[in-house]
C-alpha cells in the first residue's frame, strides 16, 4: 500500500513538473513575438483596364496577385480603395488572440473610416506554430490612394499575452500611379 501511495505522489509531481516546464514557464518567460509580413492587397474599387490580373465579381475587384514594380513595391492607381493582406506567424506553443490592427502611410494614401458603421470586430486567433492571413483594415474602413508617388504603408497589429500588451509591425512600399480608365 505504501508503494502505491509513493507511485501516486511521484506521478503527481511529474505531472506538475511537466505543466510548469512546458506551459507556465514558456508562457511567462519565453514569449516569442509574432512575425508579420504584408503579402498583398485587395482592391475594393477599380477602374476598367487599370490593373492586370483582376477578377471582377459582384462590383468588387480583387487581384489574383499583388502587382509589383522594379523597386519591389506594390502598384496601385490614384483613387483606388484597398485593403492590405498580412500574414501573421505565431512561433509560440500557445494560441494568441488578436486585439486590433491599424494602417498608417507616410504620404499619398490614407485610412478612411466609414461614418455610422456599427459593425463588430473580427476575432482572429493566431494558432501556435501557424501562419494566419488577415486583411487590414479589418472592418468599417478602406485605405485610399489619394495622390501619385510612393508611400510606405505600415500595418501595426496589437495583441496580448497574460494581460501584457504586445504589437508587431510590417511595412511595404506602394507606388501610386496616375488614375487611368473611368
N, C-alpha and C positions, 0 to 999 in steps of 0.2 A: 504494500500500500504506500509506503514511503517513497518507493521508486516511482510510482505513478504520479504522486504529488510533485516530486522532483522534476519529472519529464514535463508535466504541465507548466510548471514555473519556467523551465528552460524554453519551452515553445513560446510562452507569452513574452518573455524577454527578447527572444529572437524576432518575433513579430514587431515588437515595439522598436527595436533597433532598425529593422527594415523601414518602418514608417518614418523614423527620424532621418535615416540616411538617404532615402530615395524620394521623400515627399517634403518634409518640413525644411530640411537644410537647403535643398536646391531652390525651393520657392523663396526662402528667406535670404539666402546668401549668394546664390549663383544665378540670378536673373539675367538672362541674355536679352539685349534689346531686339525688338522686331526689326526686320530689314524691309525697306520699301523701294520699289522701282516703278517709275511711270513707264507703262508698256504700250500705250496707245491712246486714242481718243475716239469718241463717238460724236458725230455731228447731230444736232437736234434740228437744224435748218440748213438748207444748202441752196445753191443756185445751179440750174441746169448746165451741165457741161463744165462746171468749175473744178471738179475733182475727179481723179481717175480711181477706178475700183470701187465705186459707190453702188450700193444696193438701195433702191428707194422702195420703202414699204410703208403703207398707211400714213403717208405725208411726212415721214421722218427719213433722214438719210443716215446710213451707218457705213463706215469704211470697213472694208474687209481686212485692211492692214493700214496702219498709220503711214502716211507718205512722208518720206524723209528727203532732205536736200543734202548737198555735198558736205555741209558742216554738221551732219547728223542731227539736224533739228527737224521737228515736225513742221509740216507746211499746212497753213490754213489761209483763208481769204478774209479780207476786211468784211465785217458784218456776220461772219459765221458764229453761231451759238454752238457750244460744245461742252462735253464733259470729259475729264481725263480718266483713263483706266489705270489703276495702280495695283501691282502685285505685291502683296504683303506676306512675308515669310516669318513664321514663328519657330525659332530654334530651341524652344524650351520644352520640357517634359510635361507641361500643363497647358491647357487652353487659356486664351486671353480674350476678354470681352472688349469690343470696340466702344469707345465713348463718342468721338466726333471727328470730323475732318474738315479742313478748310483749304482754299487755294488762294495764293497771292501771286501777283505779277509785278515785275519791276517797272513795266511800261507797256503800252499798246494793247492791253486787254484788262478786263475787269470781271469780277464775280458779281452777278446780278441776282438779287433775291426778289422773288415774286411777292407782290402785295397781297395780303389776305390769304396766304397759303396756310392752311391749318393741318397740313399733313404730319404724320408722325415719323420719327426717325427710323432708320433701318438698323436692325440688330445683328450686325456681323459678329461672328466668333472666329478668332484665329486659332485653329486647332493645332495641337502640338506637332512639330516636325512637318508642317504642311504649308503650302502657299495658297492664299485666298486672293482672288481678284475682286476689287471693289471699284465703284465708279464715284468720282468726286467732281462736283458737289453731289451729295447723296440725295437730297430732296429739296424741293422749293427753290431751286436756283439753277442758273446756267452760267457758264463762262462765255464772255463775248469778246471777240477780236475786234476792237474798236478803231484801230489805226494801223497803217502799214509799218513794217520794221520787224525787229527781233524783240522777243520778250523772254525772260527767264521765269518759267512757271514753277512755283514751289508748292507742293502739297504737304500739309502737316497733319499727321494722324495722332490723335490723343487716345490713350488707354490707361488702365490702372491695374496694378497687381497688389493684392493685400492692402488696398486703400491708398497706396502710394501712386501718384500720377506720373506717367511717362509720356513721351512723344517721339515720333520718328518722322523725318522729312525725306522727300525725294524731289529732285529738280530736273527740268528738261527745257532746253531751248526750243522755242517755237518761232518760225518765220511766218510773218503775216504778209501776204501778197495783196495787191490791189483787188478790189471786188471785180468779178467777171460775171457775165451772163445777165440774168434779170435783176 
